[in-house]
Amino acid sequence: KERGVKPSAITAVTFTNKAAGEMRERLEKAFGGRREIKGMTIGTFHAIGLRLLEEQGMTAAAADEAEAEAAASEVIGEFSLSLSPAKFLQTVSRIKNGGAASGQIPQAALSAYDRRLESAGVLDFDDILIRSLSLSENGTVGKERFSFLLVDEFQDINDIQYRLVEAWSRKGSSLFVIGDPDQAIYGFRGSDSRCFDRLRETFPALRSIRLVKNYRSAPPILRCALPVIDRNPPPEGGRALEPQRDKGAPVRRLQAPDEFSEGIFIAKEINRMVGGM
């Protein structure tokens, strides 16, 4: 807790509504109630983006899954595309985040999809971020709430989200991000574990704090996991995890002929561990 910092100058960004709720609960407990943190901005990139759009007088709402799939199905039929609605939406998201279209969706189909959402008065998640980024980079949104910006699970951000962090923190007093490049598993939706190196280039005076004590995994798990993780590019200062638990069961390795057999084994193990069903 830093003296003299107004709650309205603090923004904390998470990736899920559940995580945002848990963060708010922890802060309420730490500071003694809701009143003390009422002015803080706590939410996902999309929730904060919607708030910025609304503050600029833009009527904006996030399209739910059913609305997005309905619009996708109409466009697929209109353009005779050989894609499922889910695949269509995945490809659209990849295009909007700067990825290649792979020739699967013509620009006319993408425009038709956007028009359908617009006519319904909603935006998809990518357009929420894109429009928020435009406001933020143009200096249209207020900077006070981003004076102290904190970002959780930084390894999961994509390019647009990185640019939002950069724009929001441009005139801020403090930027704090936390994450683990070895836990970057969302490359298929545009995240890149090299975001940490990119951050060092953007902010040369950045200070890194390494957390090496592991309280979650037993020593045998870490001894098996670290040689596998070491195939990843080494982080600054090397890779080390120090187990804080005294002991644990030996790690077993299973080689199954297929996913179905693997699933049966897992189900039987769960049954064994809970004492039968």
C-alpha positions in Angstrom: 0.0 0.0 0.0 1.6 3.2 -1.1 0.6 6.4 0.7 -1.0 9.2 -1.4 -2.3 6.9 -4.2 -6.0 7.3 -4.9 -7.9 4.1 -5.7 -9.1 5.7 -8.9 -5.5 5.8 -10.1 -5.1 2.0 -9.9 -6.1 -0.5 -12.6 -5.7 -4.2 -12.3 -6.2 -6.4 -15.4 -6.9 -10.1 -15.4 -8.0 -12.6 -18.0 -11.2 -14.0 -16.6 -14.2 -12.6 -14.7 -13.6 -15.3 -12.1 -10.0 -14.1 -11.5 -11.2 -10.4 -11.4 -13.8 -11.4 -8.8 -11.2 -13.2 -6.7 -8.8 -10.3 -6.9 -11.6 -7.9 -5.7 -12.4 -10.2 -2.8 -8.8 -10.4 -1.7 -8.4 -6.6 -1.9 -11.6 -6.1 0.1 -10.2 -8.4 2.8 -6.7 -6.8 2.7 -8.1 -3.2 3.0 -11.1 -3.8 5.2 -14.1 -3.5 3.0 -15.6 -2.5 -0.4 -15.5 1.2 0.3 -11.7 1.3 0.3 -11.3 -0.2 -3.2 -14.5 1.1 -4.8 -12.7 3.5 -7.0 -10.2 0.9 -8.4 -10.7 -0.4 -11.9 -10.5 -4.2 -11.8 -11.5 -6.4 -14.7 -10.6 -8.2 -17.9 -9.2 -6.5 -21.0 -12.7 -6.7 -22.5 -14.6 -5.4 -19.5 -12.2 -2.4 -19.2 -12.4 -1.9 -22.9 -16.2 -1.8 -22.9 -16.1 0.7 -20.0 -13.8 3.0 -22.0 -16.1 2.8 -25.0 -19.2 3.6 -22.9 -17.4 6.5 -21.3 -16.8 8.0 -24.7 -20.6 7.8 -25.5 -20.4 4.7 -27.6 -23.2 2.2 -27.2 -21.4 -1.0 -26.9 -22.2 -4.5 -25.7 -20.3 -7.8 -26.0 -21.8 -10.3 -28.4 -22.5 -13.6 -26.6 -21.6 -17.0 -28.0 -25.1 -17.5 -29.5 -25.2 -14.2 -31.2 -21.7 -14.6 -32.7 -22.4 -18.2 -33.9 -25.8 -17.1 -35.4 -24.0 -14.3 -37.4 -21.3 -16.7 -38.5 -23.8 -19.3 -39.7 -25.6 -16.7 -41.8 -22.4 -15.6 -43.4 -21.2 -19.1 -44.0 -24.5 -19.8 -45.9 -24.4 -16.6 -47.8 -20.8 -17.2 -49.1 -21.0 -21.0 -49.3 -18.0 -21.4 -47.0 -16.8 -24.9 -46.0 -16.4 -24.0 -42.3 -18.2 -24.7 -39.1 -19.4 -21.6 -37.1 -16.8 -22.3 -34.5 -14.0 -22.5 -37.0 -15.2 -19.4 -38.8 -15.1 -17.4 -35.5 -11.6 -18.8 -34.7 -10.4 -17.7 -38.1 -12.0 -14.3 -37.8 -10.4 -13.7 -34.5 -7.0 -14.7 -35.9 -7.4 -12.3 -38.8 -8.4 -9.4 -36.5 -5.4 -10.1 -34.3 -3.0 -9.7 -37.2 -2.8 -13.4 -38.3 -3.1 -14.7 -41.8 -6.5 -15.4 -43.3 -5.3 -18.6 -44.9 -7.6 -18.0 -47.8 -10.6 -19.4 -45.9 -12.6 -16.3 -45.3 -12.7 -13.5 -48.0 -12.8 -9.9 -46.9 -16.4 -9.5 -48.0 -17.5 -12.3 -45.7 -15.6 -10.7 -42.8 -17.3 -7.4 -43.5 -20.7 -9.1 -43.7 -20.1 -10.7 -40.3 -19.2 -7.4 -38.7 -22.3 -5.7 -40.3 -24.6 -8.4 -38.7 -23.1 -7.8 -35.3 -23.4 -4.1 -35.7 -27.0 -4.3 -36.7 -27.6 -6.3 -33.5 -25.9 -3.6 -31.5 -23.1 -5.8 -30.3 -19.3 -6.1 -30.8 -17.3 -9.3 -30.8 -14.4 -9.5 -28.2 -11.7 -8.6 -30.8 -13.5 -5.5 -31.9 -13.9 -4.3 -28.3 -10.1 -4.4 -27.9 -9.5 -2.9 -31.4 -11.8 0.1 -30.7 -10.4 0.5 -27.2 -6.9 0.5 -28.6 -7.8 3.2 -31.1 -9.1 5.4 -28.4 -6.1 4.7 -26.1 -3.4 5.3 -28.7 -5.1 8.5 -29.8 -5.1 9.8 -26.2 -8.9 10.0 -26.1 -9.3 8.1 -22.8 -8.3 9.5 -19.5 -4.9 8.5 -18.2 -5.5 8.9 -14.4 -7.0 5.5 -13.9 -3.9 3.9 -15.4 -1.4 5.8 -13.2 -0.7 2.5 -11.5 -1.3 -0.4 -13.9 -1.1 -4.1 -12.9 -1.4 -7.0 -15.3 -1.8 -10.6 -14.3 -0.9 -13.7 -16.4 1.1 -11.5 -18.7 2.3 -14.5 -20.7 -1.2 -14.9 -22.2 -1.5 -11.5 -23.9 -1.7 -11.1 -27.6 -0.4 -8.2 -29.7 -3.5 -6.0 -29.3 -3.5 -6.5 -25.6 0.2 -5.7 -25.4 -0.4 -2.5 -27.3 -3.2 -1.6 -24.9 -0.8 -2.1 -21.9 1.7 0.1 -23.7 -0.8 2.8 -24.4 -2.4 2.7 -20.9 1.0 2.9 -19.2 2.5 5.5 -21.4 2.0 8.4 -19.0 1.6 6.3 -15.9 3.7 6.3 -12.7 4.0 2.5 -12.4 3.5 -0.6 -14.5 3.7 -4.0 -12.8 3.2 -7.3 -14.7 3.4 -10.8 -13.5 3.6 -14.0 -15.5 5.6 -17.1 -16.4 6.7 -17.6 -20.0 6.9 -21.4 -19.3 3.1 -21.3 -18.8 2.3 -19.7 -22.2 -0.1 -22.1 -23.7 -2.4 -19.8 -25.8 -0.2 -19.4 -28.9 -3.1 -20.7 -31.0 -5.1 -17.5 -30.1 -2.2 -15.1 -30.6 -0.3 -15.0 -27.3 3.5 -15.0 -27.4 5.8 -15.8 -24.5 8.3 -13.4 -26.0 6.1 -10.6 -24.7 8.6 -10.4 -21.7 11.5 -9.6 -24.0 9.3 -7.1 -25.9 8.5 -5.4 -22.6 12.2 -5.1 -21.8 12.7 -3.4 -25.1 9.8 -1.0 -24.6 10.9 -0.2 -21.0 14.7 -0.5 -20.7 14.6 0.5 -17.0 12.4 -2.5 -16.2 13.2 -4.3 -13.0 12.7 -8.1 -12.9 11.8 -10.0 -9.8 12.1 -13.8 -10.0 9.9 -16.0 -7.9 11.7 -19.4 -7.6 10.0 -21.0 -4.6 7.4 -23.5 -5.7 4.7 -24.3 -3.1 2.4 -26.3 -5.4 4.3 -29.2 -6.7 6.1 -32.0 -4.8 9.9 -32.4 -5.4 9.5 -35.5 -7.6 7.2 -33.6 -10.0 9.6 -30.7 -10.3 12.5 -33.1 -10.9 10.6 -34.6 -13.8 9.1 -31.3 -15.1 12.2 -29.1 -15.2 14.1 -31.2 -17.8 11.1 -30.9 -20.1 10.6 -27.2 -19.5 14.3 -26.7 -20.2 13.6 -27.2 -23.9 12.0 -23.7 -23.8 14.2 -20.7 -24.4 15.9 -19.9 -21.0 14.6 -17.0 -19.1 16.8 -14.1 -18.0 18.9 -15.4 -15.1 18.3 -19.0 -15.9 15.6 -21.4 -14.9 15.2 -22.7 -11.3 12.4 -23.8 -9.1 12.9 -24.7 -5.5 10.3 -27.1 -4.0 8.9 -26.1 -0.6 7.1 -29.3 0.1 9.0 -32.1 1.9 8.1 -35.1 -0.1 5.7 -36.6 -2.6 4.7 -39.8 -4.4 7.0 -41.0 -7.2 6.1 -39.9 -10.7 4.7 -42.7 -12.9 4.8 -42.7 -16.6 2.0 -44.2 -18.7 2.2 -45.0 -22.4 -1.4 -45.5 -23.7 -2.2 -46.8 -27.2 -4.8 -44.0 -27.8 -6.6 -41.1 -26.1 -9.6 -43.4 -25.2 -7.3 -45.8 -23.3 -5.7 -42.8 -21.6 -9.1 -41.5 -20.5 -10.1 -44.9 -19.1 -6.8 -45.0 -17.1 -7.4 -41.5 -15.7 -11.0 -42.4 -14.7 -9.9 -45.5 -12.9 -7.2 -43.6 -11.1 -9.7 -41.0 -9.9 -12.0 -43.9 -8.8 -9.1 -45.5 -6.9 -8.1 -42.2 -5.2 -11.6 -41.3 -4.0 -12.2 -44.8 -2.6 -14.7 -46.1 -5.2 -17.9 -44.7 -6.6 
